[in-house]
Amino acid sequence: MATVFSGVQPSGDFHLGNYLGAFRNWVAAQHDNDAYFCVVDLHALTLEIDPAELRRRTLESAVLLLAVGLDPEVVTLFVQSHVPEHTRLAWLLECTASYGELSRMTQFKEKSAGSESVRAGLFTYPVLMAADILLYQVDEVPVGDDQRQHLELTRDLAIRFNRRYGETFRVPRASIPAVGARVMDLQHPESKMSKSVDSPLGTVRILDEPAVIERKIKRAVTDPGTTVEHDRERKPGVSNLLELLSAATGVPPAEVAARYHAYGPLKQDVADAVVAMLSPVRQRAAELQSDLGEVERILAAGAARAHEVASATYARAAEAVGLLP
Ligand code: AQP
């Protein structure tokens, strides 16, 4: 059995990109692997967030992960800050990473661009993410394409630490889906769909009502001309729609493209497929919302299980660098 880990920030409302790039692959991986999934609340502090909002969103994130189909009987579902070894290991890894390599992280450059005051935590965020993963001696990390560079850093840090202090961490690999790895904003198809970017019409939320999903998809920006082709460079808007339909139906994007000769019918089919895919999640989320006490119990049990593994790895790493037991 492989060990699988992934996390999600409670920094906003989850969207179709999170679902196709990550969540549904987590659900697919849960039965054949030893799987850990985490709401990474500490990462949300790297940008401005209201404390009450953070508390609410953390619990809602857990609700959503259960609603998409994670089974708490088989996966370990927990909140990052409930397992203190994440920040403890992050320090050991900060002393393994270099300033230069963190400066090259494109997400840091994007998220800090134009800000007068950038939090130090935003800069060291990828190191905390490496700690999240390495604590669980992970084989595979199912993520969207935007996390590829952070995963490379995680691997580099594990290899460097092992070389410097002796074999301590398993070196993980990224598992990135063939379709749905980079869902683009419906209004700005040159940018990824993102929860921290204000693009209400461009972002399909997992919990949007069916009529809202349909309206957003029908208003999606398409490209000059009328031909339906899968070509990300020349036709980013149409290609995004084709990829959505491909991800929802399992048919490759080029094959989907061959079935359409106009944008209207394509948009209608994308809307229908996305609504059909997300409706059961919305219904389940509503049921879970009515018993948040049960969700809190699931998270407490998950944190206890995660802590057992995390504390053993941390103790090994701390001893390896020379800290007294
Ligand atoms: N547009 C996307 N397409 C495919 N996958 C995506 N993911 C995020 N956006 C897309 C994947 O979702 C998982 C959880 O991501 P996250 O919320 O922890 O952070 P993120 O990658 O930074 O996602 P966002 O939506 O852009 O959030 P903000 O705006 O808060 O930073 C990850 O596996 C990610 O790859």
Boltz pocket constraint, residues with backbone or C-beta under 6 A from the ligand:
constraints:
  - pocket:
      binder: B
      contacts: [[A, 7], [A, 8], [A, 9], [A, 11], [A, 12], [A, 16], [A, 17], [A, 18], [A, 19], [A, 20], [A, 21], [A, 22], [A, 142], [A, 143], [A, 144], [A, 145], [A, 146], [A, 147], [A, 180], [A, 181], [A, 182], [A, 183], [A, 184], [A, 192], [A, 193], [A, 194], [A, 195], [A, 196], [A, 197]]
      max_distance: 6.0
